[in-house]
């Protein structure tokens, strides 16, 4: 089983949009790049598409290949395939982590999610998300509010047993 992204951390974003990727995330990116070898910097993909998304999602090259294969399996020209191609191919950027473990968020990416001086990196298993801090705080509050609706002794692991009715939620 491939290494997965874990944890969250806040990092400064400089005036040029450079931000350090958490060191454990860099290890996952290296493992997930078939072209990476010791001494090279890993490649990755940032997906910024979807107007309802207020974060940028980072993929390893292997994870992005898996998504691309799933999209390619859909009927050519179908509405679903075209929408997914638009979001995951058109509204994404492949980039290389620099020698100091940073990536550059272009002005377009920073403006899309409102990042100015800080960004929060949040692990989501086989991907990670980059958030503007106050937007992430609001997102976490909404999750906590939803969980508080459950009974007092609620065990979140029980969610794994329930059929998914919210697979479109992010």
JOJO-V828295 format. One record per pair of residues at least 6 apart in sequence whose C-alpha atoms are under 6 Angstrom apart, sorted by the first residue. I is the first residue (numbers start at 0). J is the second residue. D is the distance in Angstrom with one decimal. If there is no record, write none. Layout:
I | J | D
I | J | D
This chain:
2 | 27 | 5.8
3 | 124 | 5.1
3 | 125 | 5.3
4 | 24 | 5.9
4 | 122 | 5.0
4 | 124 | 5.0
5 | 122 | 4.8
6 | 122 | 5.4
7 | 120 | 5.4
7 | 121 | 4.4
8 | 119 | 5.6
8 | 120 | 5.4
9 | 118 | 5.7
9 | 119 | 4.3
10 | 117 | 5.6
10 | 118 | 5.4
11 | 116 | 5.8
11 | 117 | 4.5
12 | 18 | 4.8
12 | 116 | 4.9
12 | 117 | 5.1
16 | 103 | 5.2
16 | 104 | 4.8
17 | 102 | 5.6
17 | 103 | 4.4
18 | 101 | 5.3
18 | 102 | 5.7
19 | 100 | 5.7
19 | 101 | 4.1
20 | 100 | 5.9
20 | 101 | 5.5
28 | 59 | 5.3
29 | 41 | 5.1
31 | 59 | 5.0
31 | 60 | 5.7
31 | 61 | 5.2
32 | 60 | 5.1
35 | 41 | 5.5
40 | 96 | 5.6
41 | 95 | 5.8
41 | 96 | 5.7
42 | 94 | 5.7
42 | 95 | 4.3
43 | 58 | 5.9
43 | 59 | 5.0
43 | 60 | 5.4
43 | 93 | 5.7
43 | 94 | 5.6
44 | 57 | 5.8
44 | 58 | 5.1
44 | 92 | 5.6
44 | 93 | 4.3
45 | 56 | 5.6
45 | 57 | 4.6
45 | 91 | 5.4
45 | 92 | 5.3
46 | 55 | 5.8
46 | 56 | 5.2
46 | 91 | 4.2
47 | 55 | 4.8
47 | 90 | 5.8
47 | 91 | 5.7
48 | 86 | 4.8
48 | 90 | 4.7
53 | 112 | 5.2
54 | 112 | 5.8
54 | 129 | 5.5
54 | 130 | 4.9
55 | 128 | 5.5
55 | 129 | 5.1
56 | 127 | 5.7
56 | 128 | 4.4
57 | 126 | 5.6
57 | 127 | 5.1
57 | 128 | 6.0
58 | 126 | 5.1
70 | 80 | 5.9
73 | 80 | 5.8
96 | 102 | 5.2
114 | 131 | 5.0
118 | 130 | 5.7
118 | 131 | 5.2
119 | 129 | 5.5
119 | 130 | 5.1
119 | 132 | 6.0
120 | 128 | 5.7
120 | 129 | 4.7
121 | 127 | 5.5
121 | 128 | 5.1
